[in-house]
Amino acid sequence: EIVESGQAIAEAAEAWRDNLLQWVQALSGQECTCTRRPVMQVKGSRVFLWYVQSESGKPLPARTSGYVAATSYSPNPISPSDWSFSLDQASRGIEIPLAHLLLNAASCAAADMDVRKSILDACAAAEIGIRDAMRQKLMTIGEGVLVDHVLTSTRGIDRLAQLARKFGIPVSTNAVRGIAEPRNQVAHKGDHPTLTVAHEVIGRARDILRLVCPIGAAVASRE
């Protein structure tokens, strides 16, 4: 029973950490995964770090009560408010929205040099984010069945973005085009774009999500 209890605690801690990883990556852009772990050696032990923002604005490493937290390849600092927000969401078992989860996957794929997957995931993230924003907007003026029909019959991120703009949702035409074209080249032509293109697509998708379905402490405080 003691062994089983210990395993249950370890599994719960692992799930909490994985969820926290997703929130911090979504809010800061840090490329953090559970499998990417060559970070620091402290007295012979590996220490896995986040990067948080100090009062002076500098990125500083931070641990969660000494518990192994994560690896970061790109020390983009997360603000103290978003750090607290991430801890709270993870501790309550709240998972990040699917669009942001896919964008995290796109960043990790790029870090693993899987450019094609990175571009496909980033495009899917942007499309789901726009679709979710459209659903929220349309539900205020129409029935659920009608909303579902409109969204399911609107194919492709280009057409979806056009429809979103008609309802006042701020979706950049250039950003959508910059995502759709590389995605179509990968999906329909079998092209292999460069890693630079993948990072550009991820950046455009992230910009779209920040506008149409933002998350974080600042957003929560306005709700």
NORCORCOR-V914383 format. One record per backbone hydrogen bond with DSSP energy under -1.0 kcal/mol. CO is the residue of the C=O (numbers start at 0). NH is the residue of the N-H. E is the energy in kcal/mol with one decimal. If there is no record, write none. Layout:
BEGIN
co & nh & e
CO & NH & E
CO & NH & E
END
This chain:
BEGIN
co & nh & e
0 & 4 & -2.5
1 & 5 & -2.5
2 & 6 & -2.4
3 & 7 & -2.2
4 & 8 & -2.2
5 & 9 & -2.4
6 & 10 & -2.5
7 & 11 & -2.3
8 & 12 & -2.5
9 & 13 & -2.3
10 & 14 & -2.4
11 & 15 & -2.3
12 & 16 & -2.5
13 & 17 & -2.6
14 & 18 & -2.2
15 & 19 & -2.5
16 & 20 & -2.7
17 & 21 & -1.7
18 & 22 & -2.0
19 & 23 & -2.6
20 & 24 & -2.5
21 & 25 & -2.3
22 & 26 & -2.1
23 & 27 & -1.9
24 & 28 & -2.4
29 & 31 & -1.4
36 & 38 & -1.3
39 & 46 & -1.5
41 & 44 & -1.7
44 & 41 & -3.2
47 & 68 & -1.1
49 & 61 & -1.6
50 & 77 & -1.7
51 & 59 & -3.1
53 & 56 & -1.7
57 & 53 & -2.6
59 & 51 & -3.2
61 & 49 & -1.9
62 & 64 & -1.1
63 & 66 & -2.4
73 & 75 & -3.2
77 & 52 & -2.5
78 & 82 & -2.5
79 & 83 & -2.4
80 & 84 & -2.2
81 & 85 & -2.6
82 & 86 & -2.2
83 & 87 & -2.3
84 & 88 & -2.7
85 & 89 & -2.6
86 & 90 & -2.4
87 & 91 & -1.6
88 & 93 & -2.6
89 & 92 & -1.1
96 & 100 & -2.0
97 & 101 & -2.5
98 & 102 & -1.7
99 & 103 & -2.1
100 & 104 & -2.0
101 & 105 & -2.1
102 & 106 & -2.1
103 & 107 & -2.3
104 & 108 & -2.3
105 & 109 & -2.1
106 & 110 & -2.1
107 & 111 & -1.5
108 & 113 & -3.1
109 & 112 & -1.7
112 & 114 & -1.3
113 & 117 & -2.0
114 & 118 & -2.3
115 & 119 & -2.2
116 & 120 & -2.7
117 & 121 & -2.2
118 & 122 & -2.2
119 & 123 & -2.2
120 & 124 & -2.4
121 & 125 & -2.2
122 & 126 & -2.5
123 & 127 & -2.6
124 & 128 & -2.4
125 & 129 & -2.4
126 & 130 & -2.5
127 & 131 & -2.7
128 & 132 & -2.1
129 & 133 & -2.5
130 & 134 & -2.5
131 & 135 & -2.2
132 & 136 & -2.0
133 & 137 & -3.1
134 & 138 & -2.1
137 & 140 & -1.8
137 & 141 & -1.6
142 & 146 & -2.4
143 & 147 & -2.5
144 & 148 & -1.9
145 & 149 & -2.5
146 & 150 & -2.4
147 & 151 & -2.5
148 & 152 & -1.8
155 & 159 & -2.0
156 & 160 & -2.2
157 & 161 & -2.0
158 & 162 & -2.2
159 & 163 & -2.4
160 & 164 & -2.3
161 & 165 & -1.3
163 & 168 & -2.4
164 & 167 & -1.6
168 & 170 & -1.3
171 & 175 & -2.2
172 & 176 & -2.5
173 & 177 & -2.4
175 & 179 & -3.2
176 & 180 & -2.2
178 & 182 & -1.8
179 & 183 & -2.7
180 & 184 & -2.0
181 & 185 & -2.0
182 & 186 & -3.1
183 & 187 & -2.6
184 & 190 & -2.5
193 & 197 & -1.7
194 & 198 & -2.3
195 & 199 & -2.1
196 & 200 & -2.5
197 & 201 & -2.5
198 & 202 & -2.4
199 & 203 & -2.2
200 & 204 & -2.5
201 & 205 & -2.6
202 & 206 & -2.1
203 & 207 & -2.1
204 & 208 & -2.4
205 & 209 & -2.2
207 & 211 & -2.8
208 & 212 & -2.1
215 & 219 & -2.4
216 & 220 & -2.0
END
